[in-house]
Each structure stands twice: as C-alpha cells, then as structure tokens.
Amino acid sequence: MALKVAIQMDPVEGINIDADSTFRIAIEAQERGHSLFYYTPGRLSYREGRVLARGWPLELRREKGNHFTLGAETEVDLGEFDVVWLRQDPPFDMGYITTTHLLDMIHPKTLVVNDPFWVRNYPEKLLVLNFPGLTPPTLIARDLATIRDFKAEHGDIILKPLYGNGGAGVFRLDPNDRNLASLHELFIGINREPLIAQKYVPAVVKGDKRVILVNGEPVGAINRIPAEGETRSNMHVGGRPEKVALTDRDREICAAIGPTLRDKGQIFVGIDVIGDWLTEINVTSPTGIQELERFDGTNTARKIWEVIEAKRA
C-alpha cells in the first residue's frame, strides 16, 4: 500500500538525524514505499474551501550534512493526501492552534496524525488533569495567592508555564525559596496564560521516564537523567538518556490512559513518569523513538506505520 504522506514540521535542514523522531518516522515511510511531501506550518493555508500547503517533495537519507533532497516547490491540496503528519514542535500558541483548526477540515478523509481536534483540546499539561489519581498534586492557576497557598501546603513544588516545552521556564521552589512572587511577576509579564504547579517528586534525581505509546499501547521507555545540579531532565537542556524497562506501575498508568488516547486518535504519544507519578501526556510532537531503538531495538516507527496503514486500508 503506497500512501501519499505530507509532513508539517519545522525546517528539515535544522533537524538532528540521530535524535529527531519525525526524521525516523519519515525514513520508515520511505522504506515502506510511501511518498513524502514536506512543508512548514507558515506555508499552510485555506482558500475557497480547500486546505493547501506550499512545499516540496522530500527524500531523506541518514547522512549527516546531506540528509535530504527537495523536489520542485509546489502548492498541493492536502485533502488529496492519504496522511498528514502534524509534527512541528511547540510552543502551543495561537499559531499552532490555528494549524489544528485548518487540518481539522480535512480529517478524517485525510488521516491527520495525531487527530488535530484532540491535540488542540488535550495539550501536554492539560490531558493529565483527567487522571488525578495518577499524578502528583497539581494546580493550574494565575493568581499569586492561590499559588502561594499551594506552595504552603506542599512545601517543595515545580512551577512552569502551562504551554511551555523543552524544559524552558521550569523552576523548583523548595521550602526555603523566596522567589515565588518575582517569578510570578516575570511570567505574568510575558503572557496572559495560567501557570502549572506540581508537588516536587524527589525521585526525579533517578530520572524522568519517557514511555512511548502507539495507539494506546506502551512499546517501551527511556530514562532521562538530569545533568548535575539540574532539576530538569529534558534532553534539550542536558538530560542524559539511558536504557530502562517498563515497570508494573508504568503499565498500570498506560492501561488507564490508553483507551482515551486510542479513542481520540492519538496514535503516537509520549508520557512522562517520575517515580510512580504521571506528569505529562505529550501529544503535540513527542520524541524518543530513536533512543528507544538504539537501546533495545524496538522499531516504534514501524509500529506507528502499521497502525496508520491499517486505518487507511
């Protein structure tokens, strides 16, 4: 089954071919005989009932410094494709949200992965709120007094932007910290969004586990160890990936959230687990499949395409 596949992503020239999950997914598509078309989010448009994209036919190869070839630039009707991948990185801002509205117009006749309606309604730090029994104590608020009360109750907390990504703007405020008011002032001056606070989980020093699910089923995990002196374990900020096995608790968490992910068309998802607690459900542009493949040989990209091909069949 040869599929016409369009990929909405960040500029292809800037990706790390040894780590980027979109690159691995696209390489797998090529190997399975699917054709690729690539465009960036700013080249998506709506005109007279059609959702269009201006971009290029794409060929990829695992060769550093020479990992892609583009065909002639052209404008295409995405409604004529079999699959569109929604794969640009956050921030989850109004530009990102607008692309989900436009892609919603062609889905499910064209299969958009992940389902853009539910990506829009279930961004990383909000979907977890549906599973309070699986998460550490969590607060969504903008009001300083409310955040102070939460910190007074739990003592040691993590404070971060609700729609942040990659570890940016993540602060640990321990019982002796005196910076809450200043940080609140800083965040409030940047945007109009609430903040998210969670009780600090000391097990983070042993790693922040990324568990990868395909169509609601766990396929494996990697552990991300914070750099010395860091609270954040994101690989963007120096976190070190290492091999790790799924635990019974990981499988329990996946069993609880898997049906929701599957029902809402979230085919490729990465969840974050610290100790026994679920902290995020990443549906916008999850990562980690190349590291998982290196550690234990799991070809997550193949599993993803098997699900997509079955849906298109």
N, C-alpha and C positions, 0 to 999 in steps of 0.2 A: 504494500500500500504506500504509494508515493504521495505525500502531503505537501501542499503549499503553505509554508510557515513564514510568518512575519514576526520580527522581534523588535519590540520597543524597548530601547536600552540606552544607557549612557554611551558616549563616544567610544567606538570599538578600538580606536588606536590607543586609548589610555588604560585598557584592562590588563590585569596581571594574569597571564595564561596559566600560571601554576596554581592559582587560587580562585579565580573567578568562576562561580557556578554557572553563570549564563554561557560562558565560553564552553564549559564541559557539556552542557545541555545541547548547545548548537552543534558541537562536534559529533555528538551521538546522533543527532538528527541527520546530519550529512551521511554518516556511516550507514544509516538505515534507508538512504535513498530519498530523503525529503529535500526539497529546495528551500533556500533561505533568502529572505528579504529583510533588510535592516534599515531602521530609521530611528532618529532621536525624538524625544517627546515634543520638542518645539516644532517638529515637522508634521505633527498630526493635525488634521483639520476636518471641519464639517462643511459641506457645501450642497445645498439643494437636495437634502435627503440622503446624501452619501457621506460615509466616513472615509477620508482619504489620508494618505501618507506619502510624503516625498522622501525617497531614499534610494537604496541601491541593492541589487542582487549581491549576495555575500557568499564568499568561500573562505573557510577557515582552515588553519593548519597549526600544529603545535611546533612552531619555530619562532624562537624569540627574535624580536626585531623585524619579523616578516610573517606575522601570524594571520594576515587577512588580505584578501583581494576584493575590491569592489567592482561591480559592473557599472554600466552607464546609469547616471542618475535619472530617475523617472518618478512619476506620480502614479500610485496604484489605488484601487478601490479595495479597502480591507474587507468589505463584505464578500469579495470573491475569493478570499483565502480560506483554507481549512482551519488554521490555527493562528492565533495571535498571542504572543507572549508579552505580558505586562511585567517588565523586568528592570525598569530604571530604579536606582536607589532612592530612598527617601532623602531629604525631609518630606514628610507627609503634609504638604502645604496645599494651597488652593490650586496651584498648577498641577500637582499630582492628582488631586481630587477631580479636576476638570477632565483629565485624560480618562478617568474611570467612567465618567458620565458619557463621554463620546464612545468609548469601547462598549459600553452597555447597549448601545443602539444596534450593534451587530451580533451580540451574543444572545442566544447560544447557536444561531445558524452558523456563524463562525465561532469556534470554541476559543474563548479568551481564558488564558491560564495565568494566574488564578482568576476565578469569577470576579469581575470588577465591581459588581454591586456589593459583594460581601467583603472585598478588600476595602472598599470605601467605608463600610459600616463596622468592620472589625479590624481596625489597625492594631499594631503590635500590643500596645499597653492597655487597650480597652477590651479586647475579647477575653482576656484573663479575668475580667471582673465578673463574668458569668460563672466562674468556678471558684467562689471564695473559700471553699473548703480545701482547695489545693494550693492556695497562695499564702505568703506571709501577710500579716495585717497591712492593708493598703488604703491609701487616701488619695482622692482626686479633689483638689481644691485650689482656689486662687487667693482666698482670704488669709492674711497672715495669722490672725488669731486662731483660725481653725487649724492651721499647720502647727502653730505653737502648741496647741492642745494635744495634737497627735504626737509631737515630739516629747512632750511632758509625760505622756502615757507610756511610750515605748523606749525613750531614752536615746537609743542609738538608731539612727534612720539613714536611709538613702533618699536624696532629693534630686529630681531630674525633670527636664521638660517633658510634657506629655507626648509631644510628637517629635522628640529628638531621635537620633540614631547614631550608631557607631561609637557609643560611649561619650559623645560630646555633651558637656554640661552636667555630668553626673557627679554629685558631691555626697560624701559621707559626713554626717553631722553626729559626732559621738556625744555622750552626756556632758562633756566639758566644753563643747564648741560654743562659740559666741557669735557666729557669723550668719545665723538664720535670717535676721532682719536685712542684712546687707545683701545676701544672696537673693532674697525675695524682691528687694528693690531692683536689683540687676535684672532678674527675669521679667518682672512686670514692665520694666522699661523697654524690653526687647519686643514683646508681643502681648497679645490680649488673651492668650490661652491659659488654662489652668496648669498646675504642676501636679506631678505624681510623687507621692512619698510612700516608702515601704519600710517596715521594720528591717533593720540590718540583720543579715543572716551570716553569722561568723564562718560557716562552712565555705564561704566564697574563697577563703585563702587556699582551700584544696581544689578549687576550680569551679567554673561556671559551665555546666554541661550543655552542649547544643545537641538536642535529639532531633533527628530528621524523620519526618513522616511523609509517606507518599499515599495519597488517597485515604488518609486517616489511620494508616498503619505504620508503626515505627520500623525503620530499616536499619538504624544504627545510631551511634553517637560519637562525638569527640569531646574531650575535656579541654577547656581553655583556662590556663593558669595565669593569674595576674602577674605582671612584672614586679620586681622587688619594690616595695613602697607604694604600690598601686592598689586601689580598691577595684578598679575596672579591669575586666578580663578580656574585653573586646580585642580581637587581633589587629584592628585598626590602630590601637594605642599600645601595642607591645605585648599583648597576651600571647602565650605560647600554647599551640595546640598539642595535645598528646592523645594517645590511644586510650580508650575506656570502653567498658562493656555496659550494656543496659542492665539496670537493677530491677528488682521486682517493683520498687516504687516508681521507677520510670515507666514501666509497663502499665502500672495502675493508672498513672496520670494519662498516658496515651489512650487507654481504654475509656477513660472518662470523657476526653475531648474529641477522640477520633470520629465518632458518629456526627458531631456537629461540623467538623471540618469536611467530611465526606459529603454531607447533605448540602453544604453551602459551596461546593465546587472548589474547595481549596486543595488542589492536587499536590502542590509542593509547599511544605510548611517546615519551619524550624522553630522548636520551642527551647526556651532557656530554663534549666533546672539547677537550683543551688541547694545542695543537701537534699532534703525531701520536699522542696518547695518549687512550684511553678512560678516563674516571674514574668515571662513574656511569651506570647504566641506570635511568631513572625510570619506574616502572610504577604507582605509587600514585595520584598526581594531577598528571600532567605539565602544563606550561604552555607558552606561547609562540606559540600559533596566531594570536592577534590581531596580534601584532607581525609575524609572518611574512606575514600577509595584507596589512598596511599596506605592507610593504617591497616585495613582489614580486607581490602579487595572488593568491597561492596560497590557495585556499579549502580548507584542511585539514578543516574541519568537514564539507564536502560529501563529501570522500573517505572520511571516517570513516563517515558515514551510508550511503554506497554499499556499504561492506563489511558493515555491520550489516544493511541491508535484504536483501542477497544471502544472508546467513546465515539470516535469518528466512523468506525465500522457500523 
